[in-house]
Amino acid sequence: MVSDDVRGETPPAIVTRADQVEDMRTRLRRMQAELRAGSRTDAVYDAAVDTLGNATLDLLDAQAQLREMLIAHRQQLVTELLEKERARARVRMWQLTGAVALLGTVLVVLAATGVIVRSRLVIGVSLLIVAILMAVSMASWVARELGGESVDLRRGILTVLLATLAFVGALSWLPLGYACLLALALAVAPIVIAARAERRKAEQTALRGRDRG
């Protein structure tokens, strides 16, 4: 039976079915009590036993249906929660991507205007490429090949940290600027993995086609 505190969150069909099951249980208990109180020798008793058996089978079927409906509803709730979490993760990932793009843009502008050494332009351009790769890694085909796990916030946060180190290196201590290479590696990794998976699928499809031929 669906409790009163969750009825407002449960689909009406499940609530209705739960009420029907409870009514059937009540009816079955009443029939059992009447059967115990009645005579055990006449034909009416035999008919009542048959009726009770049919009512029991109906109750079992209704309970099984209710259980299936509850399981399906819970699975739907879990799916919706996962979708919401993925959507939030994508928003955070876009924010991280924007942060890397901003760092790269600032370095490019500073290098182009001569505020910092022009050779540091390479670091700025690298960070812009990192931001582009992060955006590409959230494409639908990458998510499909990676099983929906293309949005990895831990990787995104680490990429931003490396980009920040590269930014600091471009402004002050150049060795830190090489952190942009690590950021590039992290950003391109999911794309490379997805591309390999897609290529493997294409090769398997081609092999199956040749086998059928």
Beta strands, then each sheet from edge to edge (+ up, - down):
end
